[in-house]
Amino acid sequence: MTNFNNSKMNVDALFLGPKSENAVFFKEMMEYAVTEHMHWRSGYHPEDPEYVTTVDRYAPDYRDTLYRTEGILNQLSSKLKTTSIPWFSPRYMGHMNADTLMISNLAYVMAMMYNPNNCAQESSPTTTQLELEAGLDLCAMFGYDVNRSWGHITSGGTVANYEGLWVARNIKTLPLAMSKHPQAQHLLKDKTERALLNMPTNAVLDLIDELKKKGIFEEVRDMTCRGEGVEQGKLGKLLVPQSKHYSWLKAMDILGLGQQNIVQLPVDDSYRTDTAQMRQIVFSLIEQGEPILAVVAVVGTTETGAIDNVAELIALRKECESRFGISFYIHIDAAYAGYACAMFRDENNQFIEYDMLIQRYHNEGIFPPDIIWPKRDVYQSFRALQEADSITVDPHKVGFIPYAAGAICMKDKRIVDLISYHAAYVFEEVVEKGRKTEKPQNVLLGSSIMEGSKAGATAAAVWAAHRLVPLNILGYGKVIAAGLTTANWLIESMNASAPLEIEERKFEIVAMPAPDFHMVNFMFKEVGNRSLEKQNQLNKRLYELCSYAAGRSYTNDFLTSSTSLTAEEYGDNPQNFCRLMGFSDQEWEKTHSLYVLRAAIMTHCLRDKQHFSDFWQELKGIFVSKLQQLIDEENKVTHSKQKITL
Ligand SMILES: *Cc1c(COP(=O)(O)O)cnc(C)c1O
């Protein structure tokens, strides 16, 4: 891998900026992107005639078409300006959105002009290569061996999760298919159904090699579920944490595996998968003879940013293998926090030791001295990612790349053949100067992934971002640290703030305890209020006032998102926090839900303490005015009620 040394990278120079501070440069580069393409066109076979002449261009209908084009763009622009969400501003603290990297926006536009289709290399000779490179960048970041792994871009984390489950499903049925094939049977050591349904991923992939040598791989593959369909309930259970993204429900539905075969792993009071209960559930499934289709861990949950203990999951699989001879597929849903793996890698892509890491963060100004990140078990989770079979990660979240850019990385690229529709197409072995190398040639991504036609421009955007902002401590590390720093300061400030006073009513701002990543869940609590229902209503109304629902995103002075932490998803864990806020257990029993405001803090603009303090003062003022608005509304309602009773 490239030896990056980018200690001079300036975070502010990466983004257009909230005031378009980099306008001149950005415009220049945008013009460059478009002009270059126009030269490319005009330089192509200059001997060809001009099909459209100056005279043609003065025809009334020609002029009219251009006028209308302009008119429609005016309309579109005005629509976009009135109702779009200002991600670029630190005033937006909601979903995992922020300003996107200039390099990616420019690379996207530049490549888009050529309209490459990454379905097949034939229609994207340049950008298919960029996609494979960008995929390997991510594999390297996770600690996969780049000579054995592979990764590619998807439309998002949802499709990446589908694909993870797709390979897990197909791999599960290969040994079964082999046991039914007369020439494949003898390759299996243990032919009991229990053994066939619980093999380690690696062992099944080795069998694929054997089948290929015998020339019967494709025949056997037709006998897996991809040819014969999924037998009801046969493939066992998918274990996902309660905190899962709902794409897992869709995945089980779409892949014919059935949502009822999901076993939800309870979370602990830090909203991570409860590892003790996970162990118990896994052991009891083994005892019942129920196969485990796959276990999913989430690195950065969508609602609370919790990072599951990946190291414990990996250890559990090892234990199951040695104690019971039973293995299972492990997929990591790191759609949200996956890019943070860059924070642990040095300029040579080595995973930095914990103490050294904290030292470097502070010595090199990546974190200010008062911020200690990460917790040790979070560190261990990132370190253990390299042991997982596949990983979902979203460049369009913490990669700061425009939509639609998700990605999936797979530890062992042999797995692709289980879903591929063109044998050995992605990794064709070529003999070059007597040396056998694998060189992607005539790559047909469309035949080895879930999607078909797709924008090569996305690949260019991701690839270019990785070149400018390397996936290490000094590249993405710096950018992500800015948001983490702000998140930590924000939590501190909220919890230290005196109650806000409006018309003799007092409101506290409470943030949930330090999250694993930069998702801040917070709420307002009226001092003296004992009703959880009223508490939830207050925050729901505040959300409405601070979101696109208020109908005026552009003029709104603060925007956030929200969610409900319910007993259904999180058991009684939110109760702990309710107690801390002074709500009785009966109140929790009544509502079984805690409504919170939810802010993924990704802004790079508040990493300076002074900027942050100024922003926080401003924000408190905004909170006061929102609460005032809410009280005015309440007063109006009681006022009109009184009128009616009179
Ligand atoms: C966002 C997210 C997804 C879905 O990703 P999309 O890019 O929206 O399709 C899946 N899992 C987790 C944990 C996420 O945060």
The ligand as a MOL file (V3000), in Angstrom:
LIG
                    3D

  0  0  0     0  0            999 V3000
M  V30 BEGIN CTAB
M  V30 COUNTS 15 15 0 0 0
M  V30 BEGIN ATOM
M  V30 1 C -27.1510 3.9040 7.7140 0
M  V30 2 C -27.0630 2.5130 8.1610 0
M  V30 3 C -27.4430 1.4530 7.3210 0
M  V30 4 C -28.0890 1.6710 5.9880 0
M  V30 5 O -27.2770 2.3310 5.1230 0
M  V30 6 P -27.8480 3.1530 3.8640 0
M  V30 7 O -26.6180 3.7250 3.3160 0
M  V30 8 O -28.8130 4.1540 4.3920 0
M  V30 9 O -28.4880 2.1750 2.9550 0
M  V30 10 C -27.2650 0.1700 7.7840 0
M  V30 11 N -26.7460 -0.0650 8.9970 0
M  V30 12 C -26.3840 0.9250 9.8330 0
M  V30 13 C -25.8000 0.5910 11.1690 0
M  V30 14 C -26.5330 2.2540 9.4430 0
M  V30 15 O -26.1930 3.2380 10.2790 0
M  V30 END ATOM
M  V30 BEGIN BOND
M  V30 1 1 1 2
M  V30 2 1 2 3
M  V30 3 2 2 14
M  V30 4 1 3 4
M  V30 5 2 3 10
M  V30 6 1 4 5
M  V30 7 1 5 6
M  V30 8 2 6 7
M  V30 9 1 6 8
M  V30 10 1 6 9
M  V30 11 1 10 11
M  V30 12 2 11 12
M  V30 13 1 12 13
M  V30 14 1 12 14
M  V30 15 1 14 15
M  V30 END BOND
M  V30 END CTAB
M  END
